[in-house]
Amino acid sequence: MAKNSKTIISGPEAVRVRFAPSPTGYLHIGSARTAFFNWLFAKKTKGKFILRIEDTDMSRHMEEPIDLIMDSLKWLGINWDEGPDTGGNFGPYRQSQRKDIYSSYAGKMIADGNAYYCFCSQEKLAEKRQSFIEGRGSDYYEYDRECYYLAKDKIEQNLKEGIPYTVRLLVPDDYDIAFTDTVYGPISVNSGTQEDFIIIRSNGLPTYNFSAAVDDILMEITHVIRGEDHLSNTPKQILIYKALDEELPVFTHLPMIHGADGQKLSKRHGSISIEAYRDEGFLPEALRNYLALLGWAFDEKTTVFSSNDLINKFSLKDINKKPAKFDYEKLLWLNGYYIRQMPEKELEKLLAKRVTSADISIKGKNITDKNIAAVLPAIKKIIPLIKERVKTLKEARDITVKFFEDINYENDFIEYIKSNKERALGITEDALSLLKNIDDFSHQGIEAALRSISEKRNIGFRKVAEIIRAAIWGARVSPPMFGTMEILGKDTCIARLDSFMDMLS
């Protein structure tokens, strides 16, 4: 057996953890959670967090996602101590650049009698499988070790002739593959459940289990923290550790993430890429906070954690083995909470940046970074109106943009207003008359003037406000109406009330 497995570090040995994504697409919730838990544990233990790109599967490899994944991690505030762009003492940190390393270790294992060349073609292996299934009536087939029994001179001849080959690990017979997982406890699998699996493909590239194990050994990874879907890979990787007589890391497999309905997490549950969450207006600190709640809990009641809280309180032993449930509404609530806690100066900068990218114009001029100063006074006034109501920056931007665009009426709301046209016309006419003669066009002055309509017509102000909101905002819901009217300004409000009267007439 390999040397004794490590225990959770409490002594002088430095913790080294890694996040090792395959560049097959965007960074999603599950992978981001894995990266964050590794990062948290490294911070908690004052260890090192390593980013390694597992890009040896050429059939699935895409170059662009590597930058997207790194950009998403940086946006989340997850920075690494060693990686493809930062370097380190254990590089290269892209597996596609480590081919010679894997070849060397495979050669060592062959020389030690722990692996062997396999010259069986794909066609021959398919025939073997089919023959076995027909003869035994079973779908389970494992390689029969034909090439393991080849004579040494035959192997040398095949290599000399350039016959394509793979390299297979020689799995020991009747061997107990045992380890203790931090989350799932003691796990034991008999080696009889594993065939002599391939570690080097015929194209010279390593398989996932071989490259991951070799890299974890060479990069001195002390703790492997990854998703539960990798649990079935662990016995194979332990066999590679055994063959190389290396010490096992501590294994921690994180629970699966399901939707609120208990089904596999998907887009219909609100699971989108981290980049998409950013574009939708989620804050990195809110997303980090929510990631921490997916499978880990400090207690049964605390929901909001700062990054420092998480670093101080995080523990692998508090990870739950039950599947975590992704609740998009809870994430929205949490994001709204962080927006409300944000200093208004900071929110002003974020909102201004989004407004400049919203393709809006004022008096025929597009709002850009260069002329944003023209609308900053209004944005400063808008923020207090909407800060307590919005849940994302995109929602905040969409409301803010409406202050500068031409009015766009909600058709069903306007049809509802028209169902009592006479009352609507009367209230609009009263509002126009009052606002034209008002000197103090502050929200206090506007409120005092408009509330008099309620007294004059002997109806609740809610009905009055409904008509005025339709005229000046065009929708059932708006930011606080008096503050909204103050920001829109006297001329705009009067013009909109005039247009509304024309539409009703």
Beta strands, then each sheet from edge to edge (+ up, - down):
strand 1: 16-19
strand 2: 48-51
strand 3: 115-118
strand 4: 166-169
strand 5: 176-181
strand 6: 185-190
strand 7: 198-200
strand 8: 223-227
strand 9: 250-254
strand 10: 257-259
strand 11: 324-326
strand 12: 361-362
strand 13: 365-366
sheet 1: 1+ 2+
sheet 2: 3+ 4- 7+
sheet 3: 5+ 6-
sheet 4: 8+ 9+
sheet 5: 10+ 11+
sheet 6: 12+ 13-
end
